Amino acid sequence: MVTTAQAKAKYDQLVDRYEDIFFYVADVGKDLVAFANPAPGVRVLDVGAGRGAVARAALAKGCAVTAIDASPLMMRRLAEEHPEIAASEGDLYRTGFADGSFDLVTAGFVMQVLDDPLAALTEFRRVLVRGGQVALSLERQSVGRLAWFQDLSLEFFAPEGSSAPSSEQAGPMTHDQLDALLVEAGFEDLVRESVEMPTPLADPSALWEWLMPRGLAEMVPALPPERRAEFHRRFLEDARRMHEDGGIVLEFAATLHRAYYR
Ligand SMILES: C[S@@+](CC[C@H](N)C(=O)[O-])C[C@H]1O[C@@H](n2cnc3c(N)ncnc32)[C@H](O)[C@@H]1O
């Protein structure tokens, strides 16, 4: 989970590679906009817009799109690529827009990275008109066939005596938790939908690269050099076993949530 300042540093670094690494976000951005189904001309605020997966999809539907993100580099790139989108650096906890400025607020894969999601939803409600809609996507990755990776990570990185979370709790935020927060923030008429995204990776090295921006890049360098080498060796061994036993396919899924400010 990140603060606004941490998001700025982290996502600035990812500006060139973001949608290559997270190759599913463009499709889920389109899914999220289709799910919200805005009419042409609807005023959309896309928060935590990143490279614009959701904002671009809303633009393609003829919406008037404003995008904000903590990362100035992401926003500069989006503004260059899509001058029709009003993209600027901004803090989603304090957007600075007047009450009731938008008909739809979208946030693609944002809620799970926030340290105070309820405060964020309260701000989204504030900038919506009465009858306005919020549409969010939430990443869900069950441990499934990656249980070996969880065990290996616990062995190398977890404090003594900690145990593995169940696969149901593996994500940082569940869809039920997000729905409860939506209600607490004053939203009504909640609807949600699942999107399945089986994610095949070519080989053990591709899995290593895929996991790097998801925590490994911070965790591995913290190990002493010989433990680091040992972790990498064991990782490749276990991943090779997975590869030979049906392939490296991540059981990846997202939920789409929408709700209204009545
Ligand atoms: C996982 S990315 C999702 C990007 C994009 N919505 C997508 O679907 O590809 C999360 C984004 O939220 C942004 N973010 C995180 N905290 C933020 C905050 N407090 N204010 C504005 N943006 C924030 C990050 O900079 C990052 O671009």
The ligand as an SDF file (V2000), in Angstrom:
LIG
                    3D

 27 29  0  0  0  0  0  0  0  0999 V2000
   -2.0500    0.0460  -10.2900 C   0  0  0  0  0  0  0  0  0  0  0  0
   -1.9710    1.6440  -10.9990 S   0  0  0  0  0  0  0  0  0  0  0  0
   -3.4290    1.7040  -12.0120 C   0  0  0  0  0  0  0  0  0  0  0  0
   -3.2920    2.6300  -13.2060 C   0  0  0  0  0  0  0  0  0  0  0  0
   -4.5020    2.6520  -14.1600 C   0  0  0  0  0  0  0  0  0  0  0  0
   -5.7090    3.1020  -13.4940 N   0  0  0  0  0  0  0  0  0  0  0  0
   -4.7230    1.3350  -14.8290 C   0  0  0  0  0  0  0  0  0  0  0  0
   -5.8330    0.7760  -14.7430 O   0  0  0  0  0  0  0  0  0  0  0  0
   -3.7920    0.8570  -15.4800 O   0  0  0  0  0  0  0  0  0  0  0  0
   -2.3800    2.6670   -9.6410 C   0  0  0  0  0  0  0  0  0  0  0  0
   -2.2190    4.1480   -9.9500 C   0  0  0  0  0  0  0  0  0  0  0  0
   -2.7280    4.8960   -8.8400 O   0  0  0  0  0  0  0  0  0  0  0  0
   -1.9160    6.0270   -8.6600 C   0  0  0  0  0  0  0  0  0  0  0  0
   -2.0610    6.5130   -7.2810 N   0  0  0  0  0  0  0  0  0  0  0  0
   -1.7940    5.8490   -6.1360 C   0  0  0  0  0  0  0  0  0  0  0  0
   -2.0460    6.6280   -5.0720 N   0  0  0  0  0  0  0  0  0  0  0  0
   -2.4920    7.8060   -5.5700 C   0  0  0  0  0  0  0  0  0  0  0  0
   -2.9240    9.0270   -4.9630 C   0  0  0  0  0  0  0  0  0  0  0  0
   -2.9510    9.1600   -3.6480 N   0  0  0  0  0  0  0  0  0  0  0  0
   -3.3040   10.0440   -5.7610 N   0  0  0  0  0  0  0  0  0  0  0  0
   -3.3010    9.9130   -7.1140 C   0  0  0  0  0  0  0  0  0  0  0  0
   -2.8890    8.7740   -7.7400 N   0  0  0  0  0  0  0  0  0  0  0  0
   -2.4920    7.7470   -6.9750 C   0  0  0  0  0  0  0  0  0  0  0  0
   -0.5080    5.5470   -8.9760 C   0  0  0  0  0  0  0  0  0  0  0  0
    0.3740    6.6110   -9.2780 O   0  0  0  0  0  0  0  0  0  0  0  0
   -0.7820    4.5870  -10.1390 C   0  0  0  0  0  0  0  0  0  0  0  0
   -0.6330    5.2020  -11.4050 O   0  0  0  0  0  0  0  0  0  0  0  0
  1  2  1  0
  2  3  1  0
  2 10  1  0
  3  4  1  0
  4  5  1  0
  5  6  1  0
  5  7  1  0
  7  8  2  0
  7  9  1  0
 10 11  1  0
 11 12  1  0
 11 26  1  0
 12 13  1  0
 13 14  1  0
 13 24  1  0
 14 15  1  0
 14 23  1  0
 15 16  2  0
 16 17  1  0
 17 18  1  0
 17 23  2  0
 18 19  1  0
 18 20  2  0
 20 21  1  0
 21 22  2  0
 22 23  1  0
 24 25  1  0
 24 26  1  0
 26 27  1  0
M  CHG  2   2   1   9  -1
M  END
$$$$
